[in-house]
Amino acid sequence: MNKKHVGDLIYSIAGIAAMNGVIQFLLYPYLTARMGAEDFGTALAMISLVSIVGSTFGVAANYSRVVTKARNGGGNGDYNIFLLMICLVSVAVSAVGMLWFETFSWIEFLLFYLLMIFTLLRYYADVEFRLKVNYKGYLIFYILISLGYLLGMLLFPYTKSWKLTILIGELLAVGYVIWKGTIFKFPLFEKTPFFSSNMRSIVIMSATELVVALVLNADRLLLQVYAGGAAVTVFYAATLIGKMFSLVTTPLNGVLIGHLAKNNKMMTGKRYGVICFWSITAGCVLSVMCVPVSYLFVGIMYPDVFAAAKAYFWLGNASQVLFFLSNTLTVILLRYADEKYQLYINVIYLGLFVCIAIPLVMRYTLWGMAIALLAVNLLKVILVALWGSRILKKQEKKSV
């Protein structure tokens, strides 16, 4: 890594750290204390629906645009058309979410829908800064989200709406890109000559990201169904530090895909294997570090659920580290192998999750979820490492 790459990574980590620091140290503990474990757990389950839509289709469009820029230059209209279609589908998703988790009201439905839409746009919008390799702008983008969350917290005693509290941050970030950026400029929906190939890329990546998002958020949704909101809050607290440590991979993945898109050198199977080895080693170290930090952090920030959560610190945190580790290794493959391989890997991953997690959660609830997540995420890391090396070795032979 040269100085430019290191600087980009620092800005990226600082931006993500600012946002998630506000979420984990201030916003979620604040909401837990005022809403109670049961209601906050229900809110977390609803946030999972928002995250599934936003991270699936926003990230897919984001990554696709970076990758296709190296092939055909990209174009605003193709991606905005796709986002518009997801916005329309999200009406139904929002309605189902409201009817499933809360007593339906039109005001709460509107807030939930807007939260889903602007979260989707926020996940996509940071591509503005990665396309231009402007990671100072990326940092400002995430600081604005953080400030919006803080403003929402100040207004919560008056609004009593967790949806509006989070929505303010998403609005500020997207508004900043509309004001300063180019991806949402008119003509918004003008197709490019590469519309079909761009749509193919987005659809394949969406299918891939959907699998990842479903598994990442399945703990909340399954536990909400089989054990209730309080269990969701307990497991969230138990896995929190693993997720926080692993969030470093989000900016790392962004920097990786941005710089790899400009690098025409082929990734060899041997080099990929070395990357996998050191990544797994780092993951083991992080997993060990998560446990003592969990005792300290969860004990202070979530005292009401600490006693119930501490039993799951080891398994829960290790599973989260493995999850994000496998995603980083998959992002490297995304640059050098056809998008279809990402889809194949994640379909297998989803199959493993369905076969292992659902029966265990139905029978053992929290323990079932902890064991299942560790098992399926470990299997995914092994799959990505071995199959990825094989794919790249085959490409090496073809290029000779």
C-alpha positions as CSV (number, residue, x, y, z in Angstrom):
1,M,0.0,0.0,0.0
2,N,1.4,3.4,-0.9
3,K,0.8,6.7,1.0
4,K,-2.3,7.5,-1.2
5,H,-3.9,4.2,-0.4
6,V,-3.1,4.5,3.3
7,G,-4.6,8.0,3.4
8,D,-7.8,6.8,1.6
9,L,-8.1,4.0,4.1
10,I,-7.7,6.4,7.1
11,Y,-10.4,8.7,5.8
12,S,-12.7,5.8,5.1
13,I,-12.2,4.2,8.5
14,A,-12.6,7.6,10.2
15,G,-15.9,8.2,8.4
16,I,-17.3,4.7,9.2
17,A,-16.0,5.0,12.8
18,A,-17.7,8.3,13.3
19,M,-21.1,7.0,12.1
20,N,-20.9,3.7,14.0
21,G,-19.4,5.3,17.1
22,V,-22.5,7.5,17.3
23,I,-24.8,4.5,16.6
24,Q,-23.2,2.1,19.1
25,F,-22.0,4.5,21.9
26,L,-24.9,7.0,21.8
27,L,-27.9,6.3,19.6
28,Y,-28.7,2.6,20.4
29,P,-28.0,2.8,24.1
30,Y,-30.1,5.9,24.3
31,L,-33.0,4.2,22.5
32,T,-32.7,1.1,24.6
33,A,-32.8,3.0,27.8
34,R,-35.9,4.9,26.7
35,M,-37.8,2.2,24.8
36,G,-36.9,-0.9,26.9
37,A,-35.4,-4.2,25.7
38,E,-38.6,-5.5,24.2
39,D,-39.6,-2.5,22.1
40,F,-36.0,-1.7,21.1
41,G,-35.7,-5.4,19.9
42,T,-38.7,-4.9,17.7
43,A,-37.2,-1.7,16.4
44,L,-34.0,-3.6,15.6
45,A,-36.0,-6.2,13.7
46,M,-37.6,-3.4,11.6
47,I,-34.2,-1.7,11.1
48,S,-33.1,-5.1,9.7
49,L,-35.7,-4.9,7.0
50,V,-34.5,-1.4,6.1
51,S,-30.9,-2.7,6.1
52,I,-31.8,-5.7,3.8
53,V,-33.3,-3.4,1.2
54,G,-30.6,-0.6,1.5
55,S,-27.5,-2.8,1.7
56,T,-28.7,-5.2,-0.9
57,F,-29.6,-2.9,-3.7
58,G,-27.7,0.3,-2.7
59,V,-24.4,-1.6,-2.3
60,A,-25.0,-3.7,-5.4
61,A,-25.5,-0.5,-7.5
62,N,-22.6,1.1,-5.8
63,Y,-20.1,-1.8,-6.4
64,S,-21.5,-2.3,-9.9
65,R,-20.9,1.3,-10.9
66,V,-17.3,1.2,-9.7
67,V,-16.6,-2.1,-11.5
68,T,-18.4,-1.2,-14.7
69,K,-16.6,2.2,-14.9
70,A,-13.4,0.2,-15.6
71,R,-15.3,-1.5,-18.5
72,N,-17.6,1.1,-20.1
73,G,-17.5,4.3,-18.1
74,G,-20.8,3.9,-16.2
75,G,-23.6,6.4,-16.4
76,N,-26.1,8.1,-14.0
77,G,-29.3,7.2,-15.7
78,D,-28.9,3.4,-15.7
79,Y,-28.3,3.3,-11.9
80,N,-31.0,5.9,-11.1
81,I,-33.6,3.8,-13.1
82,F,-32.7,0.8,-11.1
83,L,-32.9,2.7,-7.8
84,L,-36.3,4.1,-8.8
85,M,-37.6,0.5,-9.4
86,I,-36.5,-0.5,-5.9
87,C,-38.2,2.6,-4.4
88,L,-41.5,1.5,-6.0
89,V,-41.1,-2.1,-4.7
90,S,-40.2,-0.8,-1.3
91,V,-43.8,0.5,-0.8
92,A,-44.9,-3.1,-0.4
93,V,-42.0,-4.1,1.7
94,S,-42.6,-1.2,4.1
95,A,-46.3,-2.0,4.4
96,V,-45.5,-5.7,5.2
97,G,-43.0,-4.6,7.8
98,M,-45.4,-2.3,9.5
99,L,-48.2,-4.9,9.5
100,W,-45.8,-7.6,10.8
101,F,-44.1,-5.7,13.6
102,E,-46.2,-2.7,14.6
103,T,-49.8,-1.4,14.8
104,F,-50.3,0.2,11.4
105,S,-50.6,4.0,11.1
106,W,-50.2,6.1,8.0
107,I,-47.7,8.5,9.7
108,E,-45.5,5.7,10.9
109,F,-45.8,3.9,7.6
110,L,-44.6,7.1,5.8
111,L,-41.7,7.5,8.1
112,F,-40.7,3.8,7.7
113,Y,-40.9,4.0,3.9
114,L,-38.9,7.2,3.8
115,L,-36.3,5.6,6.1
116,M,-36.0,2.7,3.7
117,I,-35.7,4.8,0.6
118,F,-33.1,7.2,2.0
119,T,-31.1,4.4,3.5
120,L,-31.1,2.8,0.0
121,L,-29.9,6.0,-1.5
122,R,-27.3,6.5,1.2
123,Y,-25.8,3.1,0.6
124,Y,-25.5,4.0,-3.1
125,A,-24.5,7.6,-2.7
126,D,-21.0,7.2,-1.3
127,V,-20.0,5.9,-4.8
128,E,-19.8,9.6,-5.7
129,F,-16.6,9.9,-3.7
130,R,-15.1,6.5,-4.6
131,L,-15.5,7.1,-8.3
132,K,-13.5,10.3,-7.9
133,V,-11.2,8.8,-5.3
134,N,-12.3,11.7,-3.0
135,Y,-12.1,10.2,0.5
136,K,-12.2,13.6,2.2
137,G,-15.7,14.0,0.8
138,Y,-16.4,10.4,1.9
139,L,-15.4,11.4,5.5
140,I,-17.7,14.5,5.4
141,F,-20.5,12.3,4.1
142,Y,-20.4,10.0,7.1
143,I,-19.8,12.8,9.6
144,L,-23.1,14.4,8.3
145,I,-24.9,11.1,8.9
146,S,-23.5,11.1,12.5
147,L,-24.6,14.7,13.1
148,G,-28.1,13.8,11.8
149,Y,-28.4,10.9,14.2
150,L,-27.3,13.2,17.1
151,L,-29.9,15.8,16.0
152,G,-32.5,13.0,15.9
153,M,-31.6,12.0,19.5
154,L,-32.2,15.6,20.6
155,L,-35.6,15.6,19.0
156,F,-36.6,12.1,20.2
157,P,-38.2,13.3,23.5
158,Y,-40.6,15.3,21.4
159,T,-41.1,13.1,18.4
160,K,-41.1,9.7,20.2
161,S,-40.1,8.2,16.8
162,W,-37.0,6.1,16.4
163,K,-37.7,6.1,12.6
164,L,-37.4,9.9,12.4
165,T,-34.3,9.9,14.6
166,I,-32.4,7.7,12.1
167,L,-34.0,9.3,9.0
168,I,-32.5,12.7,9.7
169,G,-29.0,11.3,9.3
170,E,-29.8,9.6,6.0
171,L,-31.5,12.8,4.7
172,L,-28.4,14.9,5.5
173,A,-26.0,12.5,3.8
174,V,-28.1,12.1,0.6
175,G,-28.8,15.9,0.5
176,Y,-25.0,16.5,0.6
177,V,-24.4,14.3,-2.4
178,I,-27.3,15.9,-4.3
179,W,-25.8,19.4,-3.5
180,K,-22.1,18.6,-4.1
181,G,-22.0,15.6,-6.3
182,T,-22.9,14.6,-9.9
183,I,-24.6,11.1,-9.6
184,F,-28.1,12.6,-9.0
185,K,-27.9,15.4,-11.5
186,F,-30.3,15.8,-14.5
187,P,-31.1,14.1,-16.7
188,L,-31.7,11.6,-14.0
189,F,-33.1,8.7,-16.0
190,E,-31.2,8.9,-19.4
191,K,-30.1,5.4,-20.5
192,T,-26.6,4.8,-21.7
193,P,-25.6,2.5,-24.6
194,F,-24.5,0.0,-21.9
195,F,-27.8,-0.2,-20.1
196,S,-28.3,-3.9,-20.6
197,S,-24.8,-4.9,-19.5
198,N,-25.0,-2.5,-16.5
199,M,-28.4,-4.0,-15.5
200,R,-26.9,-7.5,-15.8
201,S,-24.1,-6.5,-13.4
202,I,-26.5,-4.8,-10.9
203,V,-28.9,-7.8,-10.9
204,I,-26.2,-10.3,-10.3
205,M,-24.6,-8.2,-7.6
206,S,-28.1,-7.6,-6.1
207,A,-28.7,-11.3,-5.9
208,T,-25.4,-11.8,-4.2
209,E,-25.8,-8.9,-1.7
210,L,-29.4,-10.0,-0.9
211,V,-28.1,-13.4,0.3
212,V,-25.5,-11.6,2.4
213,A,-28.0,-9.1,3.8
214,L,-30.5,-11.8,4.6
215,V,-28.0,-13.8,6.6
216,L,-26.5,-10.8,8.3
217,N,-30.0,-9.7,9.5
218,A,-31.6,-13.1,10.0
219,D,-30.6,-13.3,13.7
220,R,-32.9,-10.4,14.5
221,L,-35.8,-11.5,12.3
222,L,-35.7,-15.2,13.4
223,L,-35.3,-14.3,17.1
224,Q,-38.1,-11.8,16.9
225,V,-40.4,-14.5,15.5
226,Y,-39.3,-17.4,17.8
227,A,-38.2,-15.6,21.0
228,G,-39.5,-11.9,21.0
229,G,-37.9,-8.5,21.0
230,A,-36.0,-8.9,24.3
231,A,-34.1,-11.9,22.8
232,V,-33.2,-9.7,19.8
233,T,-31.7,-7.1,22.1
234,V,-29.7,-9.7,24.1
235,F,-28.2,-11.3,21.0
236,Y,-27.5,-7.8,19.5
237,A,-25.5,-6.9,22.6
238,A,-23.7,-10.2,22.6
239,T,-22.4,-9.8,19.1
240,L,-21.9,-6.1,19.1
241,I,-18.1,-5.9,19.5
242,G,-17.5,-8.4,16.8
243,K,-19.6,-6.3,14.4
244,M,-17.9,-3.1,15.5
245,F,-14.4,-4.6,14.9
246,S,-15.5,-6.0,11.7
247,L,-16.9,-2.7,10.4
248,V,-13.3,-1.8,9.5
249,T,-13.9,-4.1,6.5
250,T,-16.6,-1.8,5.1
251,P,-14.2,1.1,4.3
252,L,-11.4,-1.4,3.5
253,N,-13.7,-3.1,0.9
254,G,-14.6,0.3,-0.5
255,V,-10.9,1.3,-0.9
256,L,-10.0,-2.2,-2.2
257,I,-12.7,-2.2,-4.9
258,G,-11.9,1.4,-5.9
259,H,-8.2,0.9,-6.3
260,L,-8.4,-2.7,-7.7
261,A,-10.8,-1.4,-10.4
262,K,-7.9,0.8,-11.7
263,N,-5.3,-2.0,-11.4
264,N,-4.9,-4.1,-14.5
265,K,-2.5,-6.6,-13.0
266,M,-4.0,-10.1,-12.6
267,M,-4.5,-11.6,-9.2
268,T,-2.8,-15.0,-9.0
269,G,-4.2,-18.0,-7.1
270,K,-1.0,-18.2,-5.0
271,R,-1.2,-14.5,-4.0
272,Y,-4.9,-14.8,-3.2
273,G,-4.1,-17.8,-1.0
274,V,-1.5,-15.7,1.0
275,I,-4.1,-13.0,1.4
276,C,-6.6,-15.6,2.7
277,F,-4.1,-17.0,5.2
278,W,-3.2,-13.6,6.7
279,S,-6.8,-12.5,6.7
280,I,-7.8,-15.6,8.7
281,T,-5.0,-15.1,11.1
282,A,-6.1,-11.5,11.7
283,G,-9.7,-12.7,12.2
284,C,-8.6,-15.2,14.9
285,V,-6.8,-12.4,16.8
286,L,-9.8,-10.1,16.5
287,S,-12.2,-12.8,17.7
288,V,-10.1,-13.2,20.9
289,M,-9.9,-9.5,21.4
290,C,-13.7,-9.1,21.2
291,V,-14.5,-11.1,24.4
292,P,-12.8,-8.9,27.1
293,V,-13.9,-5.7,25.2
294,S,-17.5,-7.1,25.2
295,Y,-17.4,-7.6,29.0
296,L,-16.4,-4.0,29.4
297,F,-18.5,-2.3,26.8
298,V,-21.8,-4.2,27.1
299,G,-21.6,-4.1,30.9
300,I,-21.5,-0.3,30.7
301,M,-23.7,0.5,27.8
302,Y,-26.3,-2.3,28.1
303,P,-26.4,-3.2,31.8
304,D,-30.0,-4.4,31.6
305,V,-29.1,-7.3,29.3
306,F,-25.5,-7.9,30.2
307,A,-26.1,-10.9,32.4
308,A,-28.1,-12.7,29.7
309,A,-25.7,-11.6,26.8
310,K,-22.3,-12.6,28.3
311,A,-22.9,-16.3,27.7
312,Y,-22.8,-15.7,24.0
313,F,-19.7,-13.4,23.8
314,W,-17.3,-16.1,22.4
315,L,-19.5,-17.7,19.8
316,G,-21.4,-14.5,18.8
317,N,-18.4,-12.3,18.2
318,A,-16.3,-14.9,16.4
319,S,-19.2,-15.5,14.0
320,Q,-19.4,-11.8,13.1
321,V,-15.6,-11.5,12.5
322,L,-15.8,-14.6,10.2
323,F,-18.8,-13.1,8.4
324,F,-17.1,-9.8,7.5
325,L,-13.8,-11.6,6.8
326,S,-15.5,-13.7,4.1
327,N,-17.0,-10.6,2.6
328,T,-13.6,-9.0,2.2
329,L,-12.2,-12.0,0.5
330,T,-15.2,-12.1,-1.8
331,V,-14.8,-8.4,-2.7
332,I,-11.2,-9.2,-4.0
333,L,-12.7,-12.0,-6.2
334,L,-15.3,-9.5,-7.4
335,R,-12.6,-7.5,-9.2
336,Y,-10.9,-10.5,-10.9
337,A,-13.6,-13.0,-11.5
338,D,-17.0,-12.9,-13.1
339,E,-19.8,-11.6,-10.8
340,K,-21.6,-15.0,-11.2
341,Y,-19.1,-16.6,-8.8
342,Q,-20.1,-14.3,-6.1
343,L,-23.6,-15.3,-6.6
344,Y,-22.8,-19.0,-6.6
345,I,-20.8,-18.7,-3.3
346,N,-23.6,-16.8,-1.6
347,V,-26.4,-19.1,-2.8
348,I,-24.4,-22.0,-1.2
349,Y,-24.0,-19.9,1.9
350,L,-27.7,-19.2,2.1
351,G,-28.5,-22.9,1.7
352,L,-26.1,-23.7,4.6
353,F,-27.8,-21.1,6.7
354,V,-31.3,-22.3,6.0
355,C,-30.4,-25.9,6.7
356,I,-28.4,-25.2,9.9
357,A,-29.7,-22.0,11.5
358,I,-33.5,-22.3,11.2
359,P,-33.8,-25.7,12.9
360,L,-31.3,-24.8,15.6
361,V,-33.1,-21.5,16.4
362,M,-36.5,-23.2,16.5
363,R,-35.1,-25.7,19.0
364,Y,-32.6,-23.8,21.0
365,T,-33.3,-20.1,20.3
366,L,-30.3,-18.0,21.4
367,W,-27.8,-20.8,21.7
368,G,-29.1,-22.2,18.4
369,M,-28.4,-18.9,16.7
370,A,-24.9,-18.5,18.2
371,I,-23.8,-22.0,17.1
372,A,-25.4,-21.8,13.7
373,L,-23.9,-18.4,12.8
374,L,-20.4,-19.6,13.8
375,A,-20.7,-22.8,11.8
376,V,-22.1,-21.3,8.5
377,N,-19.6,-18.3,8.6
378,L,-16.7,-20.6,9.1
379,L,-17.8,-22.8,6.2
380,K,-18.2,-19.7,4.0
381,V,-14.6,-18.5,4.8
382,I,-13.3,-22.0,3.8
383,L,-15.4,-22.0,0.7
384,V,-14.3,-18.6,-0.5
385,A,-10.6,-19.3,0.2
386,L,-10.5,-22.7,-1.6
387,W,-12.8,-22.0,-4.4
388,G,-11.5,-18.5,-5.0
389,S,-7.9,-19.8,-5.3
390,R,-9.1,-22.5,-7.8
391,I,-11.0,-19.9,-9.9
392,L,-8.0,-17.6,-10.1
393,K,-5.6,-20.5,-10.9
394,K,-7.8,-21.5,-13.8
395,Q,-7.8,-17.9,-15.1
396,E,-4.0,-17.9,-14.9
397,K,-3.8,-20.9,-17.1
398,K,-6.1,-19.4,-19.7
399,S,-4.1,-16.2,-19.9
400,V,-0.8,-18.0,-20.5
